[in-house]
Structure formats: structure tokens, C-alpha cells
Amino acid sequence: MSLCRLVAMALAAALIAPAAAHAQGGAPNKQVYTAPNARPGGVLSPAVRVGDVLFLSGALGTKPGGGGLAEGGIQGQTRQALENLKGSLALAGGQMEDISKCTVFLTDVKDFQAMNGVYREFFPANPPARTTVVVAALVVEGAVIEIECMAAARK
């Protein structure tokens, strides 16, 4: 049997096994983290661990407890979004240095440099891989940034 065929079979098995486990009602290696004060029946989880990877939901620059958007434009909202991500990581026992990939959504490309200035404060060395996308709008009126991340889960 050729090496290519063996690799293809291994890939197929890796894709089919989790699907089969899920179809039987299980979610292999999945752990959901929610804030202690989260409303029951929410539509998202701040952090989900699958194996050794943490997936963090997108964070806006909103103040905790429904306090609205952070003041200070792009810089204030970027800082608050990253603080919100830090809180989501903490729920799962993680820290900012565990983050390996971020996706940043901006509503105005002109905010790119100002966002980078604040972003560097949170990742002063060995920053994660990142993609930045400019979008027409975000789900909260007046929001100018949303950041989602993936991180290595601690043992």
C-alpha cells in the first residue's frame, strides 16, 4: 500500500471518528467554560476547550456587567476587548501568553495603527499569529473592534 493511500486513510479516520462520537451524543474532549454570573440559555460560551486547544469567543470592547462600550475610541475598546479575552482565558485556567492565534475585526482600516499600539501592550514579546479584517459593522452599535483567539490549553 502506498504512503499516500495510508495518509489518506489516516486522515479519513481522524475526520470520521469525531463525527461518529458526536452523532452518538458525545463530544470527545470538549469542555465548555462559562462565567459564574452567566445567564442560563446563553447563545455562546466565552471559552471552549477541545483537546489541548482553547477557542475564545469574539470579544468586543464592552465593559463587564452590561456597562456599554469602553470610552476612548479604538484604543479604549481594544484595551477592553483584550481585558475581556483575558477574563475568558482565566475561566479556563489560561493566560495571555498561551494565545497562539487572534483574528481582529475592525470597522475602519484607519484604526489599524492605534489598535496595534494597544495590542502590543498585551503581547510585548512573541505575539501570536494574527489576521486583521475590516468589516462593515459589528453586532453592537458603535463597536469598532472585535477580537477572537485560540490558545494552548494548560494541563
Beta strands, then each sheet from edge to edge (+ up, - down):
strand 1: 30-33
strand 2: 47-50
strand 3: 53-60
strand 4: 99-106
strand 5: 129-134
strand 6: 145-152
sheet 1: 1+ 2- 3+ 6- 4+ 5+
end
